[in-house]
Amino acid sequence: MQTTANPALAALKDIHTPEAISNLPIAVGYWLVLALILIAVTVLFFKLKRVRRHRAPKREVLLAVASLDTSSEQHAADIPVQINTLIKRAAMSYLSREQVAGLQGDHWHQWMALQVKRSNPRLKLLLDRRYQREGLTPKEAEELKTLASDWLKQALPLKKDAQKLSTSNKEAQC
């Protein structure tokens, strides 16, 4: 038996699959989106790095306060002087030396009270005992460490308003 082929089908060519579609070059819109994402990630990285550097003095002073030894009477007596020094050093990391270093006594405590929402009067009482003959007991020294840590957590990093307050306090002293 002989198959008869349709003459119309004989003129057709075999079916060929098309070439694979390439992903390159990517459309311009995708390049723009990729560039924007890279720029955003870069800006975010540098902002986070700057914030971390800005808060570094706070981390350092909190570690220094936590590492103070209050186990004996002799060490506890030195705690108010050390904590006061650490607080001033931390404040000078954010403000100029002229604005903070000269503050003493009531002006110092007023400045400290202005830096936090709620000031604890016990902190002032314990810090004032740094020049008295009888120092702090180990229990009071531990309390002072806790109060100082709380103050540092609330106050640092100092705001831009702190610079204005410090300048106005200095003008009031004159």
ZIQUIPE-V383839 format. One line per field, one symbol per residue. phi: phi as a letter, one per 20 degrees, with the letter a starting at -180 (. if undefined). psi: psi as a letter, one per 40 degrees, with the letter a starting at -180 (. if undefined). burial: b if it has 16 or more other ideal C-beta (glycine too) atoms within 10 Angstrom, else e. Layout:
BEGIN
phi: ???
psi: ???
burial: ???
END
This chain:
BEGIN
phi: .deeefffffefeffdfffffeedfffgffffffffffffffffffffffffffefffffffffffefedfdfffffeggfffffffffffffdcffffdfefblfffffffffecfceeffffffffefdefefefgffffffgfffffffffeeffefffffffffffffff
psi: hhhhihddddeiiihhiiihhieiiiidddddddddddddddddddddddddddedddddddddddehhfdidddddedddddddddddddeddiidddddehibddddddddeeidhhhdddddddeedeidhaiiddddddddddddddddddiiiidddddddddddddd.
burial: eeeeeeeeeeeeeeeeeeeeeeeeeeeeeeeeeeeeeeeeeeeeeeeeeeeeeeeebbeebbebbeebebeeeebbbbbbebbbebbbebbebbbeeebbeebeeeebbebbbebeeebbeebbebbebbeeeebbebebbbbbbebbeebbeebbebeeebeebbeebeeeee
END
